């Protein structure tokens, strides 16, 4: 199998094909969709119209203690990063750098997804999942590259996360809404 490289010509620690093999080994059913590269929720709107299910976004965050957090939300869930520490029991949060993202999750900006924890073999990233997202029938994420989307059930997402040795913390982000002006 040839190595998959990022746009920066770096070899990915885990390729999408390797991820698909892991999903198959776990008896996880999924649909796989190819599309143009998308880097933001706004850019993905056109692609999302062609793929059924709940479309999601991912926030890779860190606090002052350099603890790492992956927050996975449906696109419709509003969250205020200033309120989030209270909800996930962390210090003040900021977005993790591209270098930190590569170091801990082995993906580049625009490709952050819950599947990237497959590369966190030292279990340095805590995973938080949006309760409202987990109450839907089908959830959609990039499979390590932002030129594809994988659709699967929330239960199968949990199965995958647990198979990596991570705990899936399901959180109600309702209290983390931005304050009304």
C-alpha positions in Angstrom: 0.0 0.0 0.0 1.4 3.4 -0.9 1.6 6.0 1.8 -1.0 8.8 1.8 0.5 12.3 2.0 -0.9 15.6 3.1 -0.9 18.7 1.0 2.4 19.5 2.7 3.7 16.2 1.3 4.0 14.6 4.8 3.2 11.0 5.2 0.0 10.5 7.3 0.4 8.3 10.3 -2.8 6.5 9.4 -4.3 6.6 5.9 -8.1 6.7 5.3 -7.8 3.1 3.8 -6.2 1.9 7.1 -9.0 3.6 9.0 -11.6 1.8 6.8 -9.9 -1.5 7.5 -10.2 -0.8 11.3 -13.8 0.1 10.9 -14.4 -3.1 9.0 -12.5 -5.1 11.6 -14.9 -3.7 14.3 -17.9 -4.6 12.2 -18.8 -1.0 11.8 -21.1 -0.2 8.9 -20.5 3.1 7.1 -21.0 4.9 3.9 -18.1 6.6 2.2 -18.4 9.7 0.0 -15.8 11.5 -2.1 -16.0 15.2 -2.7 -14.0 18.4 -3.1 -11.8 19.5 -0.3 -13.6 21.5 2.4 -12.0 23.4 5.2 -14.8 25.1 7.1 -18.5 24.5 7.9 -19.4 27.2 5.4 -17.4 25.5 2.6 -19.0 22.2 3.4 -22.6 23.4 3.0 -22.8 22.5 -0.7 -21.3 19.0 0.0 -23.6 18.5 3.0 -26.7 18.8 0.8 -25.6 15.7 -1.1 -25.0 13.5 2.0 -27.9 12.6 4.4 -27.4 12.6 8.2 -26.1 15.0 10.8 -23.2 17.1 9.7 -20.6 17.9 12.3 -17.6 20.0 13.2 -14.6 19.4 15.4 -12.7 21.7 17.7 -9.2 20.7 18.7 -8.5 22.7 21.9 -5.9 23.0 24.7 -5.7 24.6 28.0 -2.9 26.4 29.9 -1.8 23.0 31.4 -1.3 21.8 27.8 -4.1 19.3 28.1 -5.8 18.5 24.8 -9.5 18.2 24.0 -11.4 17.2 20.9 -14.9 18.6 21.0 -17.2 17.1 18.4 -20.5 18.9 17.7 -23.3 18.9 15.2 -23.0 22.0 13.0 -26.3 23.4 14.5 -24.9 23.3 18.1 -23.8 26.7 19.3 -20.9 26.8 21.8 -19.1 29.7 23.5 -15.4 28.8 24.0 -15.4 31.0 27.1 -18.1 28.9 28.7 -16.8 25.5 27.5 -14.2 25.0 30.3 -16.9 24.8 32.9 -18.7 22.1 30.9 -15.6 19.9 30.1 -13.8 20.6 33.4 -10.7 22.3 31.9 -8.8 25.5 32.3 -9.2 28.4 29.9 -9.2 27.1 26.3 -7.6 28.1 23.1 -7.4 26.4 19.7 -4.5 23.9 19.3 -1.9 25.0 16.7 -1.5 23.2 13.4 1.8 21.7 14.8 0.1 20.4 17.9 -2.8 19.0 15.9 -0.3 17.1 13.7 1.7 15.9 16.8 -1.3 14.5 18.7 -3.9 13.6 16.0 -1.9 13.2 12.8 -4.1 15.4 10.7 -4.0 18.9 9.3 -6.4 21.8 9.8 -9.6 21.1 7.9 -9.4 17.3 8.5 -9.9 17.2 12.2 -12.4 14.4 13.1 -13.1 11.9 15.8 -11.4 9.2 13.8 -8.1 11.1 14.2 -7.8 9.8 17.8 -6.6 6.6 16.2 -3.2 8.4 16.1 -3.4 9.4 19.8 -1.8 6.2 21.0 -0.6 7.8 24.3 -4.2 8.9 25.1 -3.3 12.6 25.5 -6.6 13.9 24.0 -9.9 13.8 25.8 -12.9 13.4 23.6 -16.2 15.2 24.1 -19.3 14.5 22.0 -22.4 16.7 21.6 -25.3 15.0 23.3 -27.8 16.3 20.6 -25.5 15.0 17.9 -25.4 11.6 19.5 -29.2 11.5 19.6 -29.5 11.5 15.8 -29.6 8.5 13.5 -26.5 9.1 11.3 -23.4 11.3 11.9 -20.9 12.5 9.3 -17.2 13.1 9.6 -14.1 13.3 7.4 -12.1 10.1 7.5 -8.7 11.8 8.2 -8.8 13.8 5.0 -11.2 16.6 4.0 -11.9 15.2 0.6 -14.2 12.5 1.9 -17.0 12.0 4.4 -18.0 8.9 6.3 -21.5 8.4 7.5 -22.2 6.0 10.5 -24.4 5.6 13.5 -23.5 7.3 16.8 -23.3 3.9 18.4 -20.7 2.8 15.9 -18.8 6.1 16.6 -18.7 5.2 20.3 -17.5 1.7 19.4 -14.7 3.1 17.4 -13.6 5.6 20.1 -13.6 2.9 22.7 -11.6 0.6 20.5 -8.8 3.3 20.6 -8.6 3.2 24.4 -10.4 6.6 24.7 -13.5 7.4 26.6 -16.3 9.2 24.8 -17.6 11.9 27.1 -21.2 12.7 26.0 -22.0 16.3 27.0 -25.0 18.6 26.8 -23.5 21.7 25.3 -26.8 23.6 25.7 -25.3 25.6 28.6 -22.3 26.6 26.4 -24.3 28.8 24.1 -23.0 32.3 23.3 -24.5 35.0 25.4 -27.2 37.1 23.9 -26.0 40.6 23.1 
